[in-house]
C-alpha cells in the first residue's frame, strides 16, 4: 500500500527516512554538487541518485539550479529548522514528564520505611 504524503513536515521526515538521502544531504551540507559528483561514493547509477534528489527536492531539503549544462544541487536548511522546532516541542514535553516522574520516584523513596531494604515476597 502506498501512502500519499502531502504536508511539508511529513515530506521532510519521509525524505530523511532513507540512509542514501541522508548521506546525500551530508555531502551537500559541505557545498553544491552535481548528480555525477553525488553518485560517485554510492554503488548507484546517476538515474537512481536523481530519483533520491527528486524526493529531497520535493521535501524542500535541496534546490537545483542550472549552470550551462550542469544542474548543481544545494542544501536548503530551512526545512531542517522546521523539523527541529517540531522535535524540540516534543523534547520539551518529554523532559517535563521525566522531571515529574523523577519527583514522583523521589517522593516514593522518601516514604520508604527506614532500614534500607524492603521485604521481597514476605
C-alpha positions in Angstrom: 0.0 0.0 0.0 1.4 3.4 -0.9 0.6 6.4 1.3 0.3 9.9 -0.3 2.2 12.4 1.8 1.2 16.0 1.3 2.2 18.1 4.4 5.7 19.5 4.4 6.8 18.0 7.8 5.7 14.5 6.6 7.6 15.0 3.4 10.7 16.1 5.3 10.6 13.0 7.6 9.9 10.7 4.8 12.8 12.0 2.8 15.1 11.7 5.9 14.0 8.1 6.4 16.4 6.8 3.7 20.1 6.5 4.6 21.2 7.3 1.0 19.3 10.5 1.1 20.8 11.4 4.5 24.2 10.7 3.1 23.5 12.9 0.1 22.4 15.7 2.4 25.5 15.3 4.5 27.6 15.8 1.3 25.5 18.8 0.2 26.0 20.4 3.6 29.6 20.9 2.6 28.7 22.6 -0.7 27.0 22.3 -4.0 27.4 19.2 -6.1 26.2 17.8 -9.4 24.3 14.5 -9.8 27.5 12.9 -11.0 29.5 14.1 -8.0 26.8 12.9 -5.7 26.7 9.5 -7.3 30.4 8.8 -7.0 30.6 7.4 -3.5 27.5 5.2 -4.0 27.0 1.9 -5.9 24.1 3.6 -7.6 23.5 4.9 -11.1 23.1 8.6 -11.7 19.5 7.8 -12.5 18.9 6.3 -9.1 20.6 9.2 -7.4 18.4 11.5 -9.4 15.3 9.8 -8.0 16.6 10.4 -4.5 17.3 14.0 -5.4 13.7 14.4 -6.6 12.4 13.2 -3.2 14.7 15.6 -1.4 13.7 18.5 -3.7 10.0 17.8 -3.2 10.6 17.9 0.5 12.3 21.2 0.2 15.6 19.9 1.6 17.6 20.7 -1.6 17.2 23.0 -4.5 18.7 22.7 -8.0 19.9 25.5 -10.3 21.0 25.4 -13.9 24.5 26.5 -14.8 25.1 25.8 -18.5 24.6 22.1 -19.0 25.0 21.4 -15.2 22.3 21.3 -12.6 24.1 21.7 -9.3 22.2 20.8 -6.1 22.2 22.9 -3.0 21.4 22.1 0.6 18.3 24.1 1.9 18.4 24.2 5.8 15.0 25.9 6.4 13.1 22.6 6.4 15.6 21.2 8.9 14.8 24.1 11.1 11.1 23.4 10.9 11.6 19.7 11.7 14.0 20.6 14.6 11.4 23.0 16.0 8.7 20.3 15.9 11.0 17.8 17.6 12.0 20.4 20.1 8.4 21.0 21.2 8.1 17.3 22.0 11.5 17.0 23.5 10.5 19.8 26.0 7.2 17.9 26.8 9.1 14.7 27.4 11.7 16.4 29.6 8.9 17.8 31.7 7.3 14.4 32.0 10.6 12.8 33.0 11.2 15.6 35.6 7.7 14.9 37.1 8.5 11.1 37.1 11.8 11.8 38.9 9.9 13.9 41.5 7.3 11.2 42.0 10.0 8.5 42.4 11.9 10.7 44.9 8.7 11.1 46.9 8.1 7.3 46.9 11.7 6.7 48.1 11.2 9.3 50.8 8.2 7.4 52.1 10.0 4.1 52.1 10.5 2.7 55.7 13.9 3.4 57.2 16.2 0.5 57.4 17.1 0.3 53.8 15.7 -2.9 52.3 12.1 -3.8 51.7 10.8 -7.3 52.2 10.8 -9.2 49.0 7.9 -11.7 48.8 7.2 -11.8 52.5 
